[in-house]
Amino acid sequence: MVLRSPTDSPSMTEAEFRSFQELIRSNCGLFYAPDSQYLLEKRVALRMRAVEMNSFAAYRQFLQVRGDGEKELSLLVDELTTNETYFFRERKQLRALAEEIVPELLEGNRAEGKGPVRIWSAGCSSGEEPYSIVMLCEEQGLKSGTDFHVYGSDICRPMLQKARRGIYRHSAFRETESELVTKYFEDKEGLFHLSDAIKKKVDFIHLNFLDSERTALLGTMDVILCRNVIIYFNPETKKQVINTFFEKLNSGGYLLLGHAESLINLSTDFRLCHLKNDLVYVRPIPGEGKDDLWEIAAKAAINAGDRRRGGR
């Protein structure tokens, strides 16, 4: 019987779940814990219906076939990825990037005769983050191409296609001032079209963090943003990805994670830096000491508590 509706979906056996769990983890880093088996079943079943298969075992075997199976695995990954985002998400961190980090790095690059500050939005989904970076930097008087260059990557091809189109619904602007919407977007029957002047300032790339050959094509970066992505990985994969970011960053370069993420128990290679607008990680310059992350985090928490209580 061919699966026709969600109610027709069979249940995975424990062995089938472990098999899909490992396939997905090794292919794209996403980790499904045992309590997420039902969610994985439903998302895999959607792709099974698309190729008219009714057996998890048969579908799993099909994914190993060169050619058609590899293409289907890519479509399955697209189905499994989470793509919740919006413009200017975690605004304080983006302000730190545009107002503090990029100007500092640009000054250093100019002194050393280097080019623009290279910024990688890793896991950019439908493009809101890299476009936000361009807009905020330009609002600071920085020039794309001359002062900075933004790259956006994602493992999900449909999301990259949406990013390149630059067309968004009202829900993407929950943290955006109306003045910026008016300045950079055109409202066409309820859909907001980003200006071509901004769209052309981001290079989008299909990229799997676990594919070392593809990541090598990017070259080194001055800033990497990977926000609210590694929370979906298991500890082993998190360490692998963070090590990749360390290798991709120039000395003195910055790593920006989501506010719910940290490098504690993952890496001691980075130094935690307390900027005016946010806390970020830095790849130390050779010979520069690495402060104790726990100590700095504790001091930052104490300082934040003092400010909330009116202390100085």
N, C-alpha and C positions, 0 to 999 in steps of 0.2 A: 504494500500500500504506500502511495506517495503522501507525504505530509501535506495537509491542506490548511491547517489552522493551528494556533498555539496549543489548543487542547489535544491535538493529535501527537504532540511531542512525547517521545519515549523518555525514560529516565536513564541517566548515565549510571553505569555500574561504578563502583569505587575504582576499579582498575582503569576504566575508560576516562574517568575524571582525572586521575593521576597522569594518564597519557596526554590528554589535552593540556593539562596544567603545565607539564614540562615542555611540550611543544611550543606553547605560547610564551612561556618564560624565556626559553632559549632563543626564540625568534625575535621577540620585540621587548622583552624585559617585564611585561605585565605579569603580575602574580595574583592568582586567584586562591585565596585561603579556602580550606574545607567548608567554612560557613558561607562561601559564595558559590557553592556548586550549583544551586538553583539558577542564579543569574547567568553563569556560564552556559548551562544547559539551554536556556532560552535564547541566548544570543547565537550559539552554535546552531541551534535548530532553525533559526531564521535563514542562515546560509544553506543548511541542508535542504530546506524547502526550495530555495532558489535554484539548486542543481538537481532537484527531484530525487533526493536520497532519503531513506527512512531508517538508516542504521548508523549509529555513532561509530561503530567499528569500521564500517565500509567507508564512511566519510573520512575518518582518520587515515585510513589506508590511501584514499584518493589524494589527500593532501601531500603525500610523499611522492607522487608521480611528477616527473619532470615535465615542465611545460604547463599544461592545464592545471595540475595540482598546485604548482608554485603560484600561478595567477590567482587561484582560489584562496590560497593561504593569505595572500595580500589583501583580498577582499574580506576575509574573516577578520584580519587584524583591524581593518577599517571599521568593522562592525563592533569590535570590542573596545576601541579606544573611547575615552571620555573627553568631550570637547566643550565643556562649560567655560566660557570666558566672556569678557566684555572690555570696552575701552577704559584705559586708565585704572585697571584693577591694581589694588595695593598702591595707591597713588603716592604715598610718602616715599616709597622705594624708587619709583620712577622719577620723582623730583630729585632724589639724591643722585640718580644717574645723570639727569640733564643739568642740574645746577652745580654739582660738586665733582662727580667722577669724570665725566667727559672733559670739562675744562681743564682739570688737573692732568689727565692723560694727554690731552692735546698739547698742553704746554711742554710736557716731557718729550712727546714725539717731535715737535718742532725743533726743540733744542738738539735732538739727536738726528735731525734730518729725515725723519720718518714721515709716512703718509698719514691719512686720516685715522681716527680712532675706529677700530673694527669691533662691531657689536654683533653678537650672535644671540638671537632669540630662539632658544632650543625648546622644541615642543610648542610651536607658535599657534597651533590650531588654525582658526579661520582668519588670522592676521591681525586681530585687535591689538596685541601686545607690540609687535614691531612697528605698526603704524602709529601707535601711541608714542613710542620712543621718538619717531621722526617728528611728530607734531610738537612734542614738548621741547625737543632740542632746538627746533626752529623758532619756537616761542622765546627761547633764550638767546636768539641771534646767531645760533650756530648754523653752518651751511652743510647740507648733505653733499657728500662727494669730496668736499674740500676739508671739512673739519671732522666728519664722521661718516661711517658707512654701515648700514644695517642689513644683516642676513636673517632670514627666518626659515626654520626647518620644522618639518613634522613627518611622522611616519604614515599619516593618513592622507592619501591622495585626494579624496573628495574635499577635505578641509583646505588643502593647498589650492585647489581649484577655486573654492569660495574666496580664499584670501586674495588670489590674483584678480578676481572679479571686483572685489571691494564694494559689495552691496550688502547692506545690513538692515536689520529690523530695529524698531525702537528700543527693544530690550537690551541691545548692545550699548546703550548710552546711559545706563543707570548711574554712572559716576562722571558724566561729561557735562560741562557747562554748556548752556544753549549757545553762547557766543562761539565756542569752538565748533559745535555742530554746524552752525550757520557759515562759519569761515571755511571749513574744510569739506563739507558734504552738500549735496543737492538732494532735496526731498522730491522724489518722483512717485506720487501716488502711494505714500506711506513707506516706501523703501528708500533708504539713504545711500546715495552713490558717492563714494569717496572721490575726491578730485584726482585727476590723472597726475597732477604735479606731485602728489604724495605717493601714489601707487608706484610710480616709476623709481622711487627712492628706496625700495626694499627688494632684495634678491631672494626669491623663495626657492628652497631646495628640498626634494624628497630625501629623507635621511632617517636611518635607523641608528640609534646611539650605539648599538652593539656591533655595527658593521664598521670595523676599523678602516677598511679600504675607502669607504665613502666619507667617513669623517676626516680622513687624511686630505681629501680634496679641498676642504675648507681653508687649510692653512691655519696659522696661529691667530688668536684673537686677543683683544685688549679687555673685553668685557663679555661674559657669558651670563645670560639670564636663563635659568631653568626653574620656573616657579610652578609649584603645585603639580609636578610631574613625577618626581621620584617617590612620592607617597604611594604610588601604585606598584612599586617594585619591592621585591624581597631584599633583605639585608645584603646578600651576596651581589645581586645585580646593582643595588645602590652603590656599593663600593666600586664596582667595575665602572659605572657611569661617572662617578665623581673622579676616579683616577683618569678617565678620558678627558674630562674637563681640565684637570690639572695639567695634563700634557698639552692641551690645546691653548692654554693661556700663556701669554708672555709674562715674564717676571714683572711683578708689580701690577698685574692684571686683576680684575675683580670678578668674583662669582656671586651672583644674586639668586638666592633661593626664595621660595615662598615663606611667608611668615610662620607657617605651621611646620616648617622643615628646618633641620639643622645638620651639622656634620658630626655631632657628638656620636661616638661609637662607630663612625664611618671613616673618618680621615683626620690625621693630625698634620697634614701637609700645608693647610691654609692657616692664615692669621685672621682672627676676627677683628674688624675695624669698626669703630663707633663714629659714624659721621653725624653731621648736624641733623640730617633728616631720617637716618635709619642705621641699622646694623648690617654690615655686608662682610663677605670674606675676600681675602686678598692672597694671591700667590706671592709669597715673600721673595724679595730680591736676594740673590745669593749672598750669604754672609749675614743677612738680617735675621735676628732672633725671632722665634715663633712664640708668642705669648701663650700662656695657658688659657685655652678656650673657656674652661669652666670658670676661671677667675674673672675673665673679662665679662662673660655673660652675667655672672653674679653682680659685678660692679654696675653693669648697665641696668640690671633689674633694680638695684638699690637706688641708682640715680633717678630712674623713672618713677619709683615710689616717692622719692623726695620731691620731685616736681609735682606729682599729684597732690601731695600734702602741703604744697606751697613753699617747700624748701628751696635752697639755692646751692 
